[in-house]
């Protein structure tokens, strides 16, 4: 196989050469029909069983000066920009996906999911 043929095999399907120029074509997909008999909860795909995801509950944010940061010590308090009774933002790999409320479970903090972001849109 020639080197030129190998390069052609590596090129994406939507890319073709015309007179030495690369032409990229936009691919459009038609929406799938909604199946009204489908269960709202989808079966989990075993392919994702070993995928790791970083989950974060964002309680709030604050800004402080560097000199104040350096002077922080055990017992210092930081005032956050959120009221104590407001929902917390839940993030998956730093992307917002849900809202929740802080709960205490056996002397540990937890988060009860109240709503998912996709449910709030529409």
C-alpha positions in Angstrom: 0.0 0.0 0.0 1.3 3.4 -0.9 1.8 6.2 1.6 -0.8 8.3 -0.1 -3.4 5.5 0.2 -2.7 5.1 3.9 -3.3 8.9 4.5 -6.7 8.6 2.7 -7.7 5.8 5.0 -7.0 8.0 8.1 -9.1 10.9 6.8 -12.6 11.3 8.4 -15.5 10.2 6.1 -16.9 13.8 5.9 -13.6 15.1 4.5 -12.8 14.8 0.8 -10.0 16.3 -1.4 -10.8 18.4 -4.4 -7.9 19.8 -6.4 -5.6 19.7 -3.4 -8.0 21.4 -1.0 -9.7 19.7 1.9 -13.5 20.0 1.8 -15.3 19.4 5.1 -19.0 18.6 4.8 -21.5 19.1 7.7 -23.4 16.0 8.7 -27.0 16.5 9.8 -28.9 13.9 11.9 -32.6 13.6 12.0 -34.1 13.5 15.5 -35.2 10.1 16.7 -38.9 9.6 17.3 -40.0 9.7 20.9 -41.3 6.4 22.2 -44.2 7.1 24.5 -44.0 3.5 25.9 -40.4 4.0 27.1 -39.7 4.0 30.8 -38.4 7.4 32.1 -35.6 5.5 33.8 -33.2 4.0 31.3 -31.3 0.8 31.8 -27.7 1.4 32.7 -25.1 0.4 30.2 -22.5 -2.1 31.6 -19.9 -0.3 29.4 -19.9 2.5 31.9 -19.4 0.4 35.0 -15.7 1.2 35.4 -15.9 4.9 34.2 -14.9 7.3 37.1 -16.7 10.5 37.6 -15.8 13.4 39.9 -19.0 14.5 41.7 -19.0 17.9 43.6 -21.6 19.6 45.7 -21.0 23.4 45.5 -22.0 25.0 48.8 -21.1 28.5 47.6 -18.3 30.9 46.7 -16.4 33.7 48.3 -13.6 36.1 47.4 -10.9 37.1 49.9 -7.6 38.9 49.7 -4.4 36.9 49.6 -3.3 38.3 53.0 -6.6 37.1 54.5 -6.1 33.7 52.9 -2.6 33.4 54.3 -3.9 34.3 57.8 -6.6 31.6 57.8 -6.2 29.1 60.6 -8.2 26.3 62.2 -11.6 27.7 63.3 -11.6 30.6 60.8 -15.0 31.3 59.2 -15.6 32.0 55.6 -18.9 33.6 54.6 -20.3 32.2 51.4 -22.5 33.9 48.8 -25.5 31.6 49.4 -28.1 31.5 52.1 -27.9 28.4 54.3 -31.3 27.1 53.2 -30.7 27.4 49.4 -30.2 24.4 47.2 -26.6 23.3 46.4 -25.4 22.9 42.9 -24.2 19.4 41.9 -21.5 19.0 39.4 -20.1 16.0 37.4 -16.6 16.6 36.2 -17.2 20.3 36.9 -20.3 20.5 34.8 -23.6 21.3 36.5 -26.1 18.4 36.3 -28.5 18.7 39.3 -29.6 20.6 42.4 -29.8 19.1 45.8 -30.3 19.8 49.5 -27.8 19.1 52.3 -28.8 16.3 54.7 -27.1 14.5 57.6 -26.8 10.8 57.4 -25.2 9.0 60.5 -23.2 12.1 61.4 -22.0 12.6 57.9 -23.2 15.2 55.3 -25.0 14.0 52.2 -26.9 15.6 49.4 -30.5 14.6 48.4 -31.1 15.2 44.7 -34.1 17.5 44.2 -34.0 18.0 40.4 -31.8 17.4 37.4 -30.8 20.3 35.1 -32.6 18.8 32.0 -35.9 18.7 34.0 -35.7 22.5 34.7 -35.4 23.4 31.0 -38.3 23.3 28.6 
